[in-house]
Structures are given as C-alpha cells and as structure tokens.
Amino acid sequence: MSEHQHQHGEDCGCGQDHEHDEHVFIVTDDEGQEREMVMVYTFESENNVYAVLLDRNDPEADGVIFRIEEENDEAFLVGIEDDAEWERVTAIYEEIAKTENESKEG
C-alpha cells in the first residue's frame, strides 16, 4: 500500500484526555479499491508511532497497522514493508488486544 493522507488534515496526537472527531482515512488497497478506515488505536515502538485502522463499513474484519509519519505538520500513514518491523508491531498489537479483551471480560 502507498502513502495516505489524513482526510481531515488534523491529527492531534496530544495524549490529553479529551474528545476528538473520528479519525477517518481513505485507504487504497492493492486492487485499487478505496476503503474508509477508522483509526481505533495508536501505540509507540522504537521511536515510531503506529496506528491500527478498521474498515468503517466492515468493523469485524481484521485491522490494518500503519506507521504514522509527519512532514510539514501533516500526518501520513505509511505501509510497513520491513518484515522484522511488521513482526515486532503485530506482536505488540496482539499483546495490547489480548490485554484489552481480558479487561472487558473482567
């Protein structure tokens, strides 16, 4: 997947506890189909920030992880090409998801 620009043009990333509008991105898949993706979670690893996105029209489908990069005060989603980086971030996200599920069940 190629770079994708945030639809709303504003990415807070402030870490403060206050409401934000739903972060919606238009993502073009490998077949050229555009899908609306909603950012549901962000996390950091090795000085990079990653975003987990779900398909807005199919929230039960598996999420997709992108690296967030900033340039000229604009935030971009970048596909992860490096296998080692991909394995690291998916392992982190799986641990986060497991912890989230345990807290919901408890």
C-alpha positions as CSV (number, residue, x, y, z in Angstrom):
1,M,0.0,0.0,0.0
2,S,1.2,3.5,-0.7
3,E,1.1,6.7,1.5
4,H,-2.2,8.0,2.5
5,Q,-3.0,11.5,3.8
6,H,-5.4,12.1,6.7
7,Q,-8.8,13.1,5.3
8,H,-9.5,15.8,7.9
9,G,-6.0,17.3,7.8
10,E,-5.7,17.5,11.6
11,D,-4.1,14.9,13.8
12,C,-4.0,15.9,17.4
13,G,-1.7,13.2,18.9
14,C,-1.7,15.3,22.1
15,G,-2.1,12.5,24.5
16,Q,-4.6,14.5,26.5
17,D,-8.0,13.1,27.6
18,H,-10.5,15.0,25.5
19,E,-12.9,14.2,22.7
20,H,-11.8,14.1,19.1
21,D,-13.8,13.5,15.9
22,E,-13.5,10.1,14.4
23,H,-10.2,9.8,12.5
24,V,-11.2,8.6,9.1
25,F,-8.7,7.8,6.4
26,I,-9.3,6.8,2.7
27,V,-7.1,3.8,2.0
28,T,-6.5,2.3,-1.4
29,D,-5.9,-1.4,-1.3
30,D,-3.7,-3.5,-3.6
31,E,-6.6,-3.9,-6.1
32,G,-7.1,-0.1,-6.2
33,Q,-10.3,-0.2,-4.2
34,E,-10.8,2.8,-1.8
35,R,-12.0,2.0,1.7
36,E,-12.9,4.2,4.6
37,M,-10.7,3.2,7.5
38,V,-11.2,4.4,11.1
39,M,-8.2,4.8,13.4
40,V,-9.1,2.9,16.6
41,Y,-5.7,2.7,18.4
42,T,-2.2,4.1,18.3
43,F,0.9,2.9,20.0
44,E,4.7,3.5,20.0
45,S,7.6,1.2,19.3
46,E,11.3,2.2,18.8
47,N,10.6,5.9,18.3
48,N,7.9,5.3,15.7
49,V,4.1,5.7,16.2
50,Y,1.8,3.1,14.7
51,A,-2.0,3.3,14.0
52,V,-4.4,0.5,13.9
53,L,-7.3,1.0,11.5
54,L,-10.5,-0.9,11.0
55,D,-12.7,-0.8,7.9
56,R,-15.5,1.6,8.6
57,N,-18.0,-0.5,6.7
58,D,-16.8,-3.8,8.0
59,P,-15.6,-3.3,11.6
60,E,-15.5,-7.1,12.2
61,A,-12.7,-7.5,9.6
62,D,-9.1,-7.7,10.8
63,G,-7.4,-4.4,11.5
64,V,-4.5,-3.0,9.5
65,I,-1.4,-1.4,11.1
66,F,0.3,1.6,9.5
67,R,3.3,3.7,10.7
68,I,2.5,7.3,11.2
69,E,5.0,9.8,9.7
70,E,4.8,13.5,9.8
71,E,6.0,16.0,7.3
72,N,5.3,19.8,7.2
73,D,2.8,19.4,10.1
74,E,0.8,16.8,8.0
75,A,0.4,13.2,9.2
76,F,0.7,10.4,6.8
77,L,0.0,6.6,7.0
78,V,2.8,4.5,5.6
79,G,2.6,0.8,4.9
80,I,5.1,-1.3,6.8
81,E,7.4,-3.0,4.2
82,D,10.1,-4.4,6.6
83,D,9.3,-8.0,7.8
84,A,11.2,-7.5,11.1
85,E,9.3,-4.3,11.8
86,W,6.0,-5.9,10.8
87,E,6.6,-8.9,13.2
88,R,7.5,-6.5,16.0
89,V,4.5,-4.3,15.7
90,T,2.0,-7.1,15.2
91,A,3.3,-8.9,18.3
92,I,2.9,-5.6,20.3
93,Y,-0.6,-5.1,19.0
94,E,-1.6,-8.7,19.7
95,E,-0.5,-8.2,23.3
96,I,-2.5,-5.0,23.6
97,A,-5.6,-6.6,22.1
98,K,-5.3,-9.6,24.5
99,T,-5.0,-7.2,27.5
100,E,-8.0,-5.2,26.2
101,N,-10.1,-8.3,25.8
102,E,-9.2,-9.5,29.3
103,S,-10.2,-6.2,30.9
104,K,-13.5,-6.2,29.0
105,E,-14.3,-9.8,30.2
106,G,-13.4,-9.0,33.8
